[in-house]
Amino acid sequence: MKITFSIVIWNKDADSQNRYPIAIRICGGGKRTYYNTGIKIHKDDRGKWENAGMVYQQGTEEWQKDYNYLLGKVEGLKKEIEVRKLRSQNVTIQDAKLILNPSPRISGDFISFFGSQIKYIKATKSSGYYKHYLVEFREFKKFCGGKLPFAKVTAVLLEDYEIYLQTMPNGVKRKNTTLNTKTRRIRQIIEIAINRELIKKSQVLGYKVPVYKAPQRNYLTIEQIRELERMVYEGELDHSLTDKIVASFFLVECHSGIRFSDWNRFEIEKLLNGRNFKVRAQKNDSPVYLSLEIFTSLARIVDFIKENNYNFNITEQATNRILKYLPFKKEHKPTFPLTTHVGRHTFGTMLGEKGYSTAKIAEAMGISENVAKVYVHQTRKGFNDEASRLGGW
């Protein structure tokens, strides 16, 4: 769609002082819309706008400044549209208007302002989290009862909202990571309102930004892994081939840190290079190899899967359900539900406890070093004593 722009006067919208607003007219696709620039001109000067360029060249310094401002707006809009076309994004005249005016006219209500920001995010694709913002907007609107004047956005309100977020409608407590995300989004919208002088900073100055501790990463102890290996190797799971396959591949994850998506994406043979097990790194295409001569527990379960020709083609939901009900002995039963993520957490934690650097853990697991630090610092009382008693990894 070809979009054109022109600077015009709204002839029928004079104010009480007989001043006419100047607008940018946006045309495209047989339609047109207007963007109010906020600049006005007296009716006595209206004739001078027959040729805006000539008028401003001969006009006052103040008019020249206004004209340059309008030209800058139009040029900036043209460049933004060109960039979006290069990205194969279709731009409508409404999109163009939102680019000129990121914040549509506000009625003095924070909820309306919040909604306008979401519309801007959707129209301009300035964030990939539009749907998340929309969910947050609906939840905040429900909490406020539909309306909230800017003057009532206070530190006390934000603290009450934080308490409100801690429990979901069904009564279940929200995770700390979810609370971090939700409170961060509402703070971002408030920060925009403060920058546009819609809210005074003093209103929310007393609000202390919540710092929620990251949730503990659940992982298995060596004793629990040995119990799972016993179930697999000694035939305790022979009553269900599916359960045995799930437990076997879960052990591979515990010993190598591969993701669940790799369980059914690759056959075991494709992950082997001689006696080395290939781990897919997330950050680059270069694989990392774990020597099966060193990681003997991994070697044993890999050989077991090869000998029995096990292939994995089970959904993650079904896998988690099977892991949840594996028949651990009472003294070894995990205090948390097993999921496909627990195996990776176990591998990372074990490497950290054995003294591997954050760089090597990050390389082996395909994660950033900042995330790898969690595994290095996460300890369990008596782990080293248990390792020395039960043997090395």
Secondary structure as the mmCIF struct_conf table of DSSP 4:
data_model
#
loop_
_struct_conf.conf_type_id
_struct_conf.id
_struct_conf.beg_label_comp_id
_struct_conf.beg_label_asym_id
_struct_conf.beg_label_seq_id
_struct_conf.end_label_comp_id
_struct_conf.end_label_asym_id
_struct_conf.end_label_seq_id
STRN STRN1 THR A 4 ILE A 9
TURN_TY1_P TURN_TY1_P1 ASN A 11 LYS A 12
TURN_TY1_P TURN_TY1_P2 SER A 16 GLN A 17
BEND BEND1 ASN A 18 ASN A 18
STRN STRN2 ARG A 19 GLY A 28
TURN_TY1_P TURN_TY1_P3 GLY A 29 GLY A 30
STRN STRN3 LYS A 31 HIS A 42
HELX_RH_3T_P HELX_RH_3T_P1 LYS A 43 ASN A 51
HELX_RH_AL_P HELX_RH_AL_P1 ALA A 52 GLN A 58
BEND BEND2 GLY A 59 GLY A 59
HELX_RH_AL_P HELX_RH_AL_P2 GLU A 61 LEU A 86
TURN_TY1_P TURN_TY1_P4 ARG A 87 SER A 88
HELX_RH_AL_P HELX_RH_AL_P3 ILE A 93 LEU A 100
BEND BEND3 PRO A 102 SER A 103
BEND BEND4 GLY A 108 GLY A 108
STRN STRN4 ASP A 109 ASP A 109
HELX_RH_AL_P HELX_RH_AL_P4 PHE A 110 THR A 124
TURN_TY1_P TURN_TY1_P5 LYS A 125 LYS A 125
TURN_TY1_P TURN_TY1_P6 GLY A 128 TYR A 129
HELX_RH_AL_P HELX_RH_AL_P5 TYR A 130 CYS A 144
TURN_TY1_P TURN_TY1_P7 GLY A 145 GLY A 146
STRN STRN5 PRO A 149 PRO A 149
HELX_RH_3T_P HELX_RH_3T_P2 PHE A 150 LYS A 152
HELX_RH_AL_P HELX_RH_AL_P6 ALA A 155 LEU A 165
TURN_TY1_P TURN_TY1_P8 GLN A 166 GLN A 166
STRN STRN6 THR A 167 THR A 167
TURN_TY1_P TURN_TY1_P9 PRO A 169 ASN A 170
BEND BEND5 GLY A 171 GLY A 171
HELX_LH_PP_P HELX_LH_PP_P1 VAL A 172 VAL A 172
STRN STRN7 LYS A 173 LYS A 173
HELX_LH_PP_P HELX_LH_PP_P2 ARG A 174 LYS A 175
HELX_RH_AL_P HELX_RH_AL_P7 ASN A 176 ASN A 195
TURN_TY1_P TURN_TY1_P10 ARG A 196 GLU A 197
BEND BEND6 LEU A 198 ILE A 199
HELX_RH_3T_P HELX_RH_3T_P3 LYS A 201 VAL A 204
TURN_TY1_P TURN_TY1_P11 LEU A 205 GLY A 206
HELX_LH_PP_P HELX_LH_PP_P3 TYR A 207 PRO A 210
HELX_LH_PP_P HELX_LH_PP_P4 TYR A 212 ASN A 218
HELX_RH_AL_P HELX_RH_AL_P8 ILE A 222 TYR A 233
TURN_TY1_P TURN_TY1_P12 GLU A 234 HIS A 239
HELX_RH_AL_P HELX_RH_AL_P9 LEU A 241 SER A 256
HELX_RH_AL_P HELX_RH_AL_P10 PHE A 260 ARG A 265
BEND BEND7 PHE A 266 PHE A 266
HELX_RH_3T_P HELX_RH_3T_P4 ILE A 268 LEU A 271
STRN STRN8 LEU A 272 ASN A 273
TURN_TY1_P TURN_TY1_P13 GLY A 274 ARG A 275
STRN STRN9 ASN A 276 VAL A 279
BEND BEND8 GLN A 282 ASP A 285
STRN STRN10 VAL A 288 SER A 291
TURN_TY1_P TURN_TY1_P14 LEU A 292 ILE A 294
HELX_RH_AL_P HELX_RH_AL_P11 THR A 296 ASN A 308
TURN_TY1_P TURN_TY1_P15 ASN A 309 ASN A 309
HELX_RH_AL_P HELX_RH_AL_P12 GLU A 316 LYS A 324
TURN_TY1_P TURN_TY1_P16 TYR A 325 TYR A 325
TURN_TY1_P TURN_TY1_P17 LYS A 330 HIS A 332
BEND BEND9 THR A 335 PHE A 336
TURN_TY1_P TURN_TY1_P18 THR A 340 HIS A 341
HELX_RH_AL_P HELX_RH_AL_P13 VAL A 342 LYS A 354
TURN_TY1_P TURN_TY1_P19 GLY A 355 GLY A 355
HELX_RH_AL_P HELX_RH_AL_P14 THR A 358 MET A 365
TURN_TY1_P TURN_TY1_P20 GLY A 366 GLY A 366
HELX_RH_AL_P HELX_RH_AL_P15 GLU A 369 HIS A 377
TURN_TY1_P TURN_TY1_P21 LYS A 381 GLY A 382
HELX_RH_AL_P HELX_RH_AL_P16 PHE A 383 LEU A 390
#
